[in-house]
């Protein structure tokens, strides 16, 4: 265990929503519980409106408001950057911790990490580059990560990628733990609340709907599913761009009105336990990706996961134990998997999901980051 040190954590928290804000907020709290003094520098704003094609990026209920937070970061106000960097250096921290997930923040991170007389910095790498990033955005990511003295990933596969890309930099990894959810209702109560039929098997897609997540593939698979009347698919999440209209058209064109329920909006944290309690399985049909925060939430709620074998998902979803891994991008593989998920197999996978609970925690996540920080601090200079 790293002896308690003073840290500066940068990144989104309250009142922002989404996986980056949740992970950063949970990490601040876990590090403080482990005895570290953590100063939290969070954004005044995150993006220009045109860069966020969903709805509002704020939800005050999504993350707790943490004491001592300084809401001073603004990637769109470079005339304030020097003042913020000066304030961060004045903390006198042993190390800085910065998240990396999108090129839109690259200019600010480059400026921050270009400071002289700064402490070593560890990047929490949510994405090594934006999803579907071109050469310019990959270069933006590399220009930030190459200035960090340590790299922390959410999957061993991503850690190996970072080791190859940044030889010599200490790298560590740990899966994203699930958040603490409110009490999960029982299945019957959840289905009554959501008006879902008791006799149908329910598959749930949950989370932001973006092209790389493959929801269109899932609709095609359900249209090709033998005995499909046994299943009901619930798609719950906020679509980006024009994906919402596309999904609605697909449901009509594929004659899926009786098989698919679309709930296309931001799903507040308070509604997630009920959705999970009503589901027999959570499905993540990603075309690509580095990891998912939804899989740990599902497993921690005792719900097995059907997921594409991409990125770090095979490190969380144990094929045949707590879920099923399928070939990425394959409509046929998805349809075959759901056709084979009878009640007996679902019961076995549900038992595996329940056994997974408690294996990945925020305390173990913070401990893994501490180990990386110790290695960084041992380096000469």
Secondary structure, 3 states (H helix, E strand, C coil): CCCCCEEEEECCCCCECCHHHHHHHHHHHHHHHCCCEEEEEEEEECCCHHHCCCCCCECCCCCCCCCCEEEEEECCCHHHHHHHHHHHHHCCCCEEEEEECCHHHHHHHHHHHCCCCCCEEEEEECCCCCCCCCHHHHHHHHHHHCCCCEEEECCHHHHHHHHHHCCCCEEEECCCCCCCCCCCCCHHHHHHHHCCCCCCEEEEEECCECHHHCHHHHHHHHHCCCCHHHEEEEEECCECCCHHHHHHHHHHHCCCCCCEEEECCCCCHHHHHHHHHHCCEEEECCCCCCCCHHHHHHHHCCCEEEEECCCCHHHCCCECCCEEEECCCCHHHHHHHHHHCCHHHHHHHHHHHHHHCCCCCHHHHHHHHHHHHHHHHHCCC
